[in-house]
Amino acid sequence: MTTTLSAHPAESLADKGATVELVDVVKDYAGHRALTGVSLTMAPGEFIALLGPSGCGKTTVLRALSGLEQVNGGRILIDGVDVVNTPVNKRDIGMVFQSYSLFPHMTVLQNVEFGLQMRKVDAASRRLRANEALEMVGLGELGSRYAHQLSGGQQQRVALARALVTRPRVLLLDEPLSALDAKVRVQLRDEIRRIQTDLGITTLFVTHDQEEALAVADRVAVMNAGNIEQIGTPEELYLNPATSFVADFIGLSNQLDGELDTDTGTIAIYGHELSALGAGHAGGPVTAYVRPEDIELADDGIPGTVVSTSFLGSVRRTTVRLGDGTLVAVQHDVSARPQPGDGVHVRLKGRPASARPRAS
């Protein structure tokens, strides 16, 4: 049975989100610099996703903000107050982790009440607030159950309710959906976004799943090697990547040899000229990043041979080997059905592309 959330969130859980600022935050682990001077500002009620490959530092940022890690430099401000030396339980932050970490000997309701109990909230008030939180996450009827009697998705909802019940000004989510199956993950990510919007809690969401980040966040911060490469709306990151790393990491890109002309700000690729995005380096040979949807099958153009083709529902993606051996992915309408071995032509649509100097 599918569990849905209450259409009317409990008003008593809502509170104004905080302004969060990380200023040149540095973190070292045994001589290794995990964060190299991270700066990030979050507006009240904003939902920001930290996205990047394993080891890039995104979870370290979250743990530094929560107080679980002491930083080696920089400032962390919540509503203008530096909390670098403030303990975890004094930062007014709610946290949800990949592991549900529910107490097995407690009922669902008792698990949600626990944080309030530690804050010395009286029994009647904490019972009321815990029930409100469970109603919000769609588990109002399951308060008497134990963790082992719940599905993975239900357990993660309990963890979310437990984080919300203390009425935090900041909510931190560390890969909270990665242990769930695909269908439940999509459903729960949308529900988390709806709750966050209703309550107005400033939220930092750590994930390695770019679809997840692009689907729910107001802005996405892409991390690489301990720092933020670019932060912007999902549309900005996808359409105007500031660096070659972002272009390669966000979405699927073809890597094509080209020649950058800094005077005109264009890249020449197979006789086509494309505007260069964020070209801050010298002209000459470059690797250009061109999206599959920015290449089309055509009656004439660059000749090649179909290697494979895949039906993706609303579109089809076909891989073509060009005459020089380069493989390009072309995203096109499903009405075109090229077969492996077919001779075809491809053409660049002329949309701007990101580039980096070509390795010698």
N, C-alpha and C positions, 0 to 999 in steps of 0.2 A: 504494500500500500504506500502511495506517495504522500509524504507529509508536506503541507504547505504552511506558510507563515500567516500569522494574523494580519488582516488588512489594516488594523488600527493599532500601531505600536503603543506601548504604555508610555504616557506622557511623563510619568514620574522617573523614567529611566533617562530621559533626554536631558542634556546639559550642553552648554556652549563648549565647542571644541577649543583647544588651545592653539596658540601660535607656537610652532616648534622651529628652532634654528640650530643647526650644526655649523660651527665656524672653525674651519681648518682643523678638523678632528684627526688626530694621529693615534695609531695603535700599533705597538710592537709585540711580537711573540718570539721570545728567545732569539733575538737578533734579526728576525724577519719582520719587515714593515708591512702589516696587513692593511692598514689605512694610511694613505700618504698625504692627508690634508683634505678630508672630505668636508664640503660645505653644501648645505641644503636648507632651504626655507620652506616651511609648510604653513599655508594659511589656515585659519580656523575652519574646521569642517572639511578640509581637503583630503582626498584619497589619493595617495601616491604609492605607486608600485616600484620597488627596487628590483631590477631585472639584470641578470648577468650569469655567466657560466660559473660552475663550481670553483670555489677558491678565489673569487673576485673581491670578496669582502662584504657582500651584502648582509649576511647574517651578523657579521661583526658590527656593522652600523646599528642594526636593530638592538643587539645586546649592549652596545655602548649607550644607546638612548635609554634603554630600560634600566641601566645601572648594574646589569649582570657582568659587565666588563668595565674595568677602570681604564681610562684612556691615558695616553702618554703626553698628549698635548691638545690644545684647542678648547673650545667652549661648547656646551650644550645648554641651550636656553629653552625653557618652557614658560610662555607668557612673559618673556624678558628676564626671568630669573635663572641664573646659572646653577644647574643641578649636578655639575660634575662630581661634587663631593656629597651629594644627597643620596641616602640609601634607597634601595629599590622600593621599599614599602612606603616611602614618603614622596614618590614622584607622581602619584595619581595617574598611573598607567595600567591599562588592562592588556594582558598578553594571551595569545592563543598559539600553540605550537603544533608541529606536525604530529607528535605523539599526544594522545588525548590526556594522559596523566590523570585519569579519574581515580578517586579512592574506591577500590573494589568493595570495601566493607560498608560504604555509605550508599544510601539511595541517591537517585538523581537529584531530588530536592535538597538533600543534605550536602551533596557536592556543590551545588550552586550557592547554598547558604554559607559555605565555609569561610569565604573571604569576609563576609559581613560579621560572622562570629568572631573572627580574629580582630575586627575593628570594634568589637564590643557593642554592636548594634543589638537592641533588645529583640527577644525571640519573636514577638508579634510582628515587628517591622521587617525583620529579615525574612520571615515566612512570606509576608505580602510581596516584598520586592523579588524574592526568588521565584514565586509563582508568576509574577509579571514577566520576568525575564524568560521563563520557560514558555509562556504564552507567545512571547515575541518570536521565539525560534521554532514555534510549532510543536512543542512537546508538553503542552499544558496538562495532558492526560497521563503522562508517563512519570510523574514525580516520585511515585512509590517503587519504581523499578530500580534494579541494580545494573551496573555497567555491562556485565556479561549478558544481560537480557536485551541489549540494544545492538543495532547495526552500527557499522563504522560511521556512517553519515549521521546517525542519531547521537553517537558519542561525541562527534565533533560539534554538533549543535549544543550539547550540554557544556562543552568546554567554552563555546562562544557565550552562552548564557552566564557562565561563571565569571567571564571577563567583563561582561556588561553590567552585572548586578551591582558592582561597586560604583557605578556612574563615573567612569574615568573620563578625563578630558582628552586622553590620547589612547588609541588602540593599536597594538602591534601584533601583526599576524606573520608568523614564520613558517612558510611552506605548509599552511594549514590543510591543504586539500590533496597533497601529493600521495597520501596513502589510500585514497578513495578511488573507486572505479570511475571510468570516464563519464558516464551519465550522471551519477551522483555528484561528481566534481563540478560539472557545468551547472547543475541545479543549485548547489550550495554556494558557488561563487556569486551567482546572481542574487541569491537571498542575502548573503553578506553585504553586497553592495546596497541592496534596498534598505536593510537595517541601518547601515552606516549613514545613508542619505537621510533617513527619517530622524535619526538621533543627532546628526550633525557632529559626530565625533571625528576629530582629526586622526587619520588612519595611515599607517605605514605597513605595506603589504610586501613581504619578501617572497619572490618566486623565481624559478628558473624557466617557467613555462611562459613563453612570449604571448601565446594566444590568451592565456589567463590575464596577463598584465594589460594587454591592449584592450581587452573586453571590459574591464571594470574600473580602471584608474582614470582620474582626472588628468594626471600627468604621470609619465613613466621616467624614472631615472635609470639609465643604462650604466652599469658599473663594469670596469675592467681594471685589473691589476691594482686594486686598492683605491680607485678614485672614480668619480662620475665623469663619463665621457660626454654625455649629453642628457639634458632633461627637457621634456616638452610633452605636448599632448600626443596621444597615440598617432594621430594623423601627421603631426610634424615629424616625428621620428621616422615614420615609414616613408613619407614623401620627400623629406628634406634631411636626410641623415648628415650630421655635421662631420663625421669621421668615417674612414673606411671600416673601422671596427663595427660601428653602429650599422652601417649599410650591410655588412656581411652577417651581423648577428640578428637583426630584425628582419623577419621575413626571409624569402628565398631570393638570391641574386645570382645572376650569371657573372662570372669574372672574365672580362674580355680585354685583350691587349688594345691599347689605344695610344694616341699621341696628344699630349696636352699643350695647347697654345695659350700661354698666360696673357698675351696681348688681347686676344679675342675672348678669352674665358671659355674656350670650347675644347672638346675632346673629339678627335677624328678616330672613328672606328669603322672599318670596312667601308670606307667611302662616305659614311654618314658623319655629320657634325652635331654633337650634343652639347648643350650648356653644361658646364662643370659646376657641381654643388660644392661649396666650401673648399675651393682649391687654395690652400695656403702654402703650397710648395712650388718648387721650380718646375718649369715646363720640361717637356721631353716624354720619354716612354712611361706610360702609366698602366695600371690595371684598373679598369672601369667596372663599376658594379651596376648591372642593368637588370631590372626586374623582369620576370617571365611575361608579365602582362604588358611590358613595354616593347615586346617583340611580337611580330605577327607573321603568319603564313601568308605568302603573296604569290602573284602570278610571275613576278620577276624579283630580282634582288640577289641575295647571297645564296648560291646553290649549296645543297647539302642532302644528306640521306637520313631518313627516319630510323632512329635506334629503338625507341620504345614510345608507347603512348598510354596514358592512364585516364580513365573516366573518373572525375571527382565530383560528380553530381551536377552542379550548375556550370562547370567548365571542364575542359579537357586539357591536360598538360602533356606535351609531346617533346621528347628529347631528340634533337637533330645534331648529327655530326657534320660539321662544315668541311670544306675541302682541305683545310690545313690541320684537321684533326680536332679542332675545338668543339666541345659539346655545349650546346645551348638548350635551355628549357624554354619552351614557348607555351604560353597559356592562351587558349583560344576557345571559341564557341564549340559546343558539343556537336553541332551540325557537321563540322569538318572531322572526318575520321580517317586520317592517314594511317597506313600500316607499316610495320617495320620493313625496311628495304626500299620503301617508296622514295623516289627523288622529289625533292620539294625546294622551294625558295623561301627564305625568311628575310624580313626587313625590320629595321629599328624604327619605332614610331616617332623618335625625335624628342622624347621627354628627357629632362635633365638627369644626369648621373653623377654619383660620387666616384672619386678615384684616389688612388695612392700611387706613389712612385713604384715602378716595376722593379722587382728584385733582379739584379744582374746575374 
